Amino acid sequence: MELSADYWNNRYKQEDIGWDLGQVSPPFKAYFDQLPEAYKSKSILIPGGGHAYEAEYLHHLGFKKVFVVDVSQTALAQFTARVPNFPQAHLLHQNFFELEAKFDLIIEQTFFCALDPTLRPQYARKMNALLENNGELVGLLFNFPLASTQPPFGGDIGEYRSYFQPYFTIHTLAPCYNSIAARAGKELFFRCSKQAV
């Protein structure tokens, strides 16, 4: 499956971005709003960020070390046009799997479901490698059958556990109670912390 930079650039140029909410996702807004003040100095990564409404929201809350990585230059340019005061050095135009930095917190928002499903085991390993000791991976996953020939790709709790358990301590993996109406019953919220491997 060829989900290349050109593929994603074309989808953004054509506005073929049905996953795009046009705002921070309510579950993330609720999660971000309860983070302690100390988190404002922690390094946070949003992979496959696209229009990155979560990054925009965190930036406006005063979080200083928020980074977005995406293979689509178009998506990043559109984000910059919308949020011109976001630090340009924190917008990383590269392949997530080639990142070498370390982060305290990684936010999963429609990146996992956009990957070729064969990359899911590699995704879990890379997330572990990118996190600092005691770092956390927090996010949303789609809770519907994996039956599509193009993104978004779904899955279920059992499948997701099989990827994460070797690399993380899973604290929460449960149906999301505050999804937008169109995604009600179709999202899982999860929070897990890095474990040594």
N, C-alpha and C positions, 0 to 999 in steps of 0.2 A: 504494500500500500504506500503510495507516494504522497505523503503529507509534508511537502517541501515548503521552503520559504515562499516560493512563487505561488504555491497553492493558497497559502494563508494571505499573502499580499492581495491576490485576486479576490478572495472572499471579502476582505476589508474594502477594497476599491469598489466592489459591486454591492457593498452593504448587505452581503449574504451572511448575516451574523445574528441568526435567530436566538442565540444564547445570550446576547447582549441585553442586559436589563435597563441600561441607560441611567443607572444609579447604583450605589453600594447595595449589595444584597442584604436584606433585613437580618438574616442570621449573623452575618459578619458585623453589621452595625451594632447589634446587641452584644456581640463578643468584644468588639473593640471598645465599646463604651464602658465596659467593666474592667478593662486592663488597668493595673496599678500605674501610678505616675512613673515608676522606675522603668517601665517598658519603653518610655519615650526615648531612651538612650540605647535601646537594644537594636541590633541589626535584624531587619526583617526582609525576607525575599518573597516576591509574588511571581512565580514562574508562569510562563505563557500568559502574561498579564493582559494582553490585548488593550482594551480601552482603560483598564486598571482603575475602575471606580473605587476599589478598596484602597489602592495606593493614594488616590486623591483624597479620600476621606481621612486616612491616617495622617497625611501631610498637613491637612487643615487642622487636625487635632494637635499638631505640634510634634509628631514623631519625626526624628531627624535622620534616621538611617534606614529609610525604606527604599528598596531596590526592586525594579521590575526587569525581568528578562523575557525577551520574545524574539523569535526568528523573523517576525514580520516588521520590516522597517516602516511600512505603511501604518500599522497599528500604533507604533511608537510615535510616529509623526503626528498622527491624529490626536494622541494623548497630549503631546507637547502643545499643540494648537489650543487644546481645551484648558490645560493647566500649565501656562508658560512659566510660572515661578517654581515648578518642580525641578530639582537639581538634575541637569542634563547628564552629569556623571553617574547618576543613579539609574539611568535607563540603559540597559545592557542589550545591545543588538547581537545576540549570539544564541547558539544552541544550548539549551539547559544542560544537556549531558556533558558539555565541555566546560562548564563552570568549575572553578577551583577554590573559590572563596568559602568562608564559613559564616553561618548565620545563627542567631539565637532562636529565631522563629521563622517558619515557612508557612505561607498561607496558600492552600490549595483551593482554587476557584476556577473550575472548568478547564483546567490544564490536563488533568488525568484523563478525563473523558474525551479529550481531543487527540490523544496519542493513539497510534496504532496499538491495539490491545496486546500484541506480542511484546511490546516494550514495558509492560507493567512490572514484571519482576526487576528489570533494570531500573525502573523509576524508583521502586522502594529502596534498592541498594544505594542509588545516587542521593536520595533524600537523606538517608542515614549519613552518608559521607559529607554532605554539605552542612549538617548541623553541628554546632558546638556541643560539647558534653552537656547533658541535661537540656539540650535544645528541644523545641517542640514543633511538631507538624500538626496544623489545625486546618480543617476545611470541610468542604461539602463534596459529596459523591452522589452520582445519580443512582437511584434505586429502581431500575427497570431492566428488563432482559437485554443481554448483549446480542442484538440481532440485526444491527444496521451495517450497511456497507460504507458509511461515511460518518464522521463525527456529528453529534455526540454519541459515544459508545457507553452503554450502561453496564450494569453488573449487580451483584447482591452482597449482602453482609458476609456470607461464607467465603465468597471469592476474595473479597477485600481483606478479610482476616488472614487468608493464606499468604497474601503478599506482605502484609505489614508485620505480622507476628515475629518473623525471624529477626527483624531489625528495630522494633519498637515495642514499648510497653503501651498497650492500648487502654486509655482511660475512659474514652467515650466512643461508641460507634452505634448510633441509634437513629431512628427516624427523626427528622427535623420538625419541630413544632411551630416554627415561625417562618416558613417558606412563603414566597409570594403565591398568590392563588393559583397561577398556572403551573406551579411546581409542587403544590400541596400533595403529600403522599409519595413524591418521587425523589426526595432528597434525604440523604443521611448526613448528619453532622458527626464529625470525628475529631478527637484530640488525642494525640499520642506523643510520647517522649522517647528520645533516642536511647537505645541500649547498646552496650558494647557488643561487637561481633568479632 
